[in-house]
Amino acid sequence: MTYETVIGLEVHLQLKTRSKVFCGCSTNFGAAPNTQTCPVCLGFPGSLPVLNREALKLAAKVAIALNCQIAKKIRFDRKNYFYPDLPKAYQISQFGHPLSQHGHLPVLSNGKERHIKIRRVHLEEDTGKLFHEKDHSLVDFNRCGTPLLEIVSEPDIGSPEEAYAYLTLLKSILEYIDVSDCNMEEGSLRCDANISLKKQGAKELGVKTEIKNMNSFKGVKAALEYERDRQVELLESGQRIVQETRLYDAERDVTESMRSKEEAHDYRYFPEPDLVPFDFEKGLLTEIEKEIPELPEPRKKRFVSEYRLSEYDAAVMVSDKAMADYFEDCARLYKNPKIIANWLMGDVSAYLSEKNLTIAGVNLKARHLTGMLEMIDRGAISGKIAKTLLKEMIETGKEPGALVKEKGLEQISDEGEIEKAIDQVISENEKIVGDFKDGKKNAIMALVGKVMAKTKGKANPGKVNQMLSKMLREDK
């Protein structure tokens, strides 16, 4: 029997505000434990919350970017549960009247674009953070009250691969509209996943499990793959799936039971008595809409039409806003956008990956990269020299012309020097020369390589090939 995988994702996003959602405490990351708290975020008796206007604006910005319908009137609710990192024993969240509902995200799945439905985007406060030691646990309440956005998809995702594509595009959009730093390591972007199986073609959903403790999108994909296979194995052996929350262990690549899964009624939601219902000022949503920049999908289509990039190249370029901006800066200076994209996806990205950096975090001016590409076009340097030059440019911040002179990287185009190197290579490699004369045309590439080595990579490879071919023909 075959099964369909059904996945829903809950993304929790810390919004980029200077103060918390219901009080004036700082949201700076990395402060000493329990130094960014006050009676409001700690829930002291008599303290009253006040909604952060900027947090509400950023939340609405996300909802609009995700094609959601903004509610005419929103209300906050108390979500009641006890946990050591929740000092009030309840969380101010939204249940009955959330900020927005009924959105969608266009995801490329199996070569086709499919709209993943978004159930709701709502605003709430974050909890504290627990640190578990061998014989005790510690709690830091600095994170309590940080504005947190919950983005809940419908159970509309059909595979771990599709979940990965959804999360990648979602993060890209959030970075484009600049509402969060989306740093998973610091906890500003977190994801829980619900997964169930159903019989092929069946309408009724199976029993779901929730997976927590995933600190990367690759981790989400791996956890979902394991849990899918685990559920298939249970069903095939005649056992039943238990509705529960499970933790993902990345080192062992397994999920393990944590606790039984709560339902909405377990939280005893009721309207937050200290916050009145809100509606938006006239014109505020229109103002927010105007602040939303060109998003990844329309930008990708423009890159294909305007710069003649392939769908794949355009998708890679726009997946990172800083990279897309940098590409366009270069395209204004250099005539061949495809060459720019090749270098950015190739050697530049390889360097960034090796050093764990982003394009925004390196000192590589657009005019320096395009200046290097123009030097290749003029024959002033070879592609091989350019690879060395690129690293030097990034690490020193110097412009390419100055570095070429400083490091002695000028390409040899003088025919006299090249002819001298070719003569030496021909005399030292009689067998390869003989192979070429016997009709093995590929042998010339070995000779070109030896000439390039003889000139320490400085000779113009096109000129070497041309001159070598001519000299070998005349030598017959």
Order of alpha helices (4+ residues) and beta strands (2+ residues): beta-alpha-beta-beta-beta-beta-beta-beta-beta-beta-alpha-beta-beta-alpha-beta-beta-beta-alpha-alpha-alpha-alpha-alpha-alpha-alpha-alpha-alpha-alpha-alpha-alpha-alpha
